[in-house]
Amino acid sequence: MGDLPGNDVARRFEGADQGAGLSFFIGRFPPRAGPRLHRHDYEETFVIDGGGATFMVDGEAIEAGAGQVVIVPAGAAHSFVSGEDGFRFLSLQPVARMAQEWLEE
């Protein structure tokens, strides 16, 4: 994970930089942490490796933990907050270059 750009919380792989059509984040969020509300023009698939989180997807709460997959539809406003044990995941984005629209400051 250390070879990818980012920090201890999230590392980023941009497919376009490697000639690939897929991009991803590897995340290790501490307890009660997560990104602000945002959306993408494409779907985002979370593969949960450990811990868990509460996702908000277009206003609906989704609880998810280790071994589960959460698919956020294209255009859906979403965020998550990690649980008491933190949250480890892989976030797959089917584009060569990731882009998001932040909906909260």
ZAMARGU-4260 file (C-alpha; in steps of 0.2 Angstrom, whole numbers, plus 5000, padded with zeros to 4 digits):
<rodrens>
0) 5000/5000/5000 | 5015/5012/5003 | 5019/5013/4985 | 5003/5022/4981 | 5000/5041/4983
5) 4990/5046/4998 | 4992/5044/5017 | 4989/5032/5031 | 4970/5034/5029 | 4968/5032/5010
10) 4979/5027/4995 | 4974/5031/4977 | 4977/5022/4961 | 4973/5032/4945 | 4971/5020/4931
15) 4975/5033/4918 | 4992/5035/4925 | 4996/5016/4922 | 4986/5014/4906 | 4972/5005/4914
20) 4953/5009/4913 | 4950/5006/4932 | 4954/5016/4947 | 4953/5013/4966 | 4956/5018/4983
25) 4963/5007/4997 | 4956/5014/5014 | 4960/5012/5032 | 4949/5024/5042 | 4950/5026/5061
30) 4934/5025/5071 | 4921/5038/5068 | 4929/5045/5052 | 4924/5046/5034 | 4923/5057/5018
35) 4910/5072/5016 | 4895/5069/5006 | 4899/5068/4987 | 4894/5059/4971 | 4902/5053/4955
40) 4895/5051/4937 | 4899/5032/4939 | 4895/5018/4951 | 4907/5015/4966 | 4909/4998/4973
45) 4916/4995/4991 | 4923/4979/4995 | 4925/4978/5014 | 4940/4970/5022 | 4938/4974/5040
50) 4928/4984/5053 | 4913/4992/5046 | 4904/5008/5042 | 4887/5016/5040 | 4885/5022/5023
55) 4872/5036/5018 | 4867/5033/5000 | 4854/5046/4994 | 4848/5048/5011 | 4847/5029/5015
60) 4857/5022/5029 | 4866/5006/5025 | 4876/4996/5038 | 4890/4986/5031 | 4904/4975/5038
65) 4919/4964/5034 | 4915/4952/5019 | 4901/4963/5012 | 4900/4973/4996 | 4891/4990/4995
70) 4887/4997/4977 | 4884/5015/4976 | 4874/5019/4960 | 4881/5032/4948 | 4875/5050/4953
75) 4870/5045/4971 | 4875/5056/4984 | 4885/5046/4997 | 4896/5046/5012 | 4901/5035/5026
80) 4906/5035/5044 | 4917/5021/5051 | 4912/5011/5066 | 4920/5008/5083 | 4933/4996/5075
85) 4938/5007/5061 | 4935/5003/5042 | 4946/4994/5030 | 4940/4993/5011 | 4944/4993/4993
90) 4934/5006/4983 | 4933/5001/4964 | 4929/5015/4952 | 4926/5009/4934 | 4935/5024/4926
95) 4953/5029/4921 | 4952/5045/4930 | 4942/5048/4946 | 4932/5063/4949 | 4919/5068/4962
100) 4907/5082/4966 | 4908/5088/4984 | 4891/5092/4991 | 4896/5097/5008 | 4910/5109/5014
</rodrens>
